[in-house]
């Protein structure tokens, strides 16, 4: 036994000498973060933005659960989407291209608001009514040739009264001619990601036969798009120009002070109609837009939007046979959305993720840096959803080397729900400066001796 203790002492000394004889390597700890998947309990959001803030994508079936139910809608096509994410909550013939009638004016509204945003047009600029605008026919008909109103008053007429005369006057103000403006509409349709079927020949949505001698020679065919296109266009307006609701929510308004009667909004479902005798049975809590449409060819159409408990949804109904029916069918869609879906916060901004609290940094003054989410994520989900939401955490790369700045993306959090993924950046909460060579040398020596004694201990 005494011999073994003596040999043990010599063995330990020899092992230590052998390990100390190895070459010292200056460097830091490796920073590989492995992927982790955890089930997350989503919590209801008490308040949320009524309008979308993120850039929308085309509403598709990879949304928050396309309904398998049949709402038995009496319409040619319909769709219901979450305004913030574009997730589809229900659809019926949503990709069938149909004439939209005055719902096409949503594109005219978008381009007008965009011109104001860019500063090329101002609300108090004067618009002169042309002969063509004054004689266009259809809804409106309040403007005489040569009559001048501000851009804002023309916009009121377009958004409340669906006035074709005011719409053409605005189109001519922006595009010089309505035909030029229609080309702008088609260019914007592509830019916004509308389908290849989306096509405009005029600013109003009137059929070619209604335009008569003013039908554009350079734009054959008819104005046409799908219910999905209408939803995406509405989503884009709400995201980029939410002031549209300041106009569309108005039940009635005089165009000019001298007018004896007011323009009546064609949208019977406005919440502001709840005390109006003729419309109160159609008034819908939280509804503040967006655009109706009707021609003999299109039937009755309506793109509506309403917000409740922080959740805004967009409904589209195309091709009903009666005026009241477009609102009755829209109510079915909106009720289905609010009764079956809710807004839930999956992750909050600046949150630490348990599966990736820190990442290792090489050659820094410190060897690790804490991470938090750069942004939060809120989804519209089926009511009662809990463990269906999955989170996966991964590191951006295997080696992270100083210097690191506060806010640098060092990882990614991927949230998957119902076959749709959302990526959130994981960012550094602290700055990590590059360490001097002498600091790195002594760090390496310290790591080396720590590993030496650990190896010796493990031998016995």
Secondary structure as GFF3:
##gff-version 3
##sequence-region A 1 460
A	DSSP	alpha_helix	2	20	.	.	.	ID=ss1
A	DSSP	beta_strand	36	39	.	.	.	ID=ss2
A	DSSP	beta_strand	43	44	.	.	.	ID=ss3
A	DSSP	beta_strand	77	82	.	.	.	ID=ss4
A	DSSP	beta_strand	88	92	.	.	.	ID=ss5
A	DSSP	three_ten_helix	101	104	.	.	.	ID=ss6
A	DSSP	alpha_helix	105	118	.	.	.	ID=ss7
A	DSSP	beta_strand	126	128	.	.	.	ID=ss8
A	DSSP	alpha_helix	131	134	.	.	.	ID=ss9
A	DSSP	beta_strand	148	150	.	.	.	ID=ss10
A	DSSP	alpha_helix	151	161	.	.	.	ID=ss11
A	DSSP	alpha_helix	164	175	.	.	.	ID=ss12
A	DSSP	alpha_helix	178	191	.	.	.	ID=ss13
A	DSSP	alpha_helix	208	211	.	.	.	ID=ss14
A	DSSP	three_ten_helix	212	214	.	.	.	ID=ss15
A	DSSP	alpha_helix	227	240	.	.	.	ID=ss16
A	DSSP	alpha_helix	244	248	.	.	.	ID=ss17
A	DSSP	beta_strand	252	253	.	.	.	ID=ss18
A	DSSP	beta_strand	263	264	.	.	.	ID=ss19
A	DSSP	three_ten_helix	271	273	.	.	.	ID=ss20
A	DSSP	beta_strand	287	295	.	.	.	ID=ss21
A	DSSP	beta_strand	299	308	.	.	.	ID=ss22
A	DSSP	beta_strand	311	320	.	.	.	ID=ss23
A	DSSP	alpha_helix	323	340	.	.	.	ID=ss24
A	DSSP	beta_strand	341	347	.	.	.	ID=ss25
A	DSSP	three_ten_helix	354	356	.	.	.	ID=ss26
A	DSSP	beta_strand	358	360	.	.	.	ID=ss27
A	DSSP	beta_strand	368	373	.	.	.	ID=ss28
A	DSSP	beta_strand	377	382	.	.	.	ID=ss29
A	DSSP	beta_strand	390	395	.	.	.	ID=ss30
A	DSSP	beta_strand	409	417	.	.	.	ID=ss31
A	DSSP	beta_strand	420	428	.	.	.	ID=ss32
A	DSSP	alpha_helix	437	459	.	.	.	ID=ss33
###
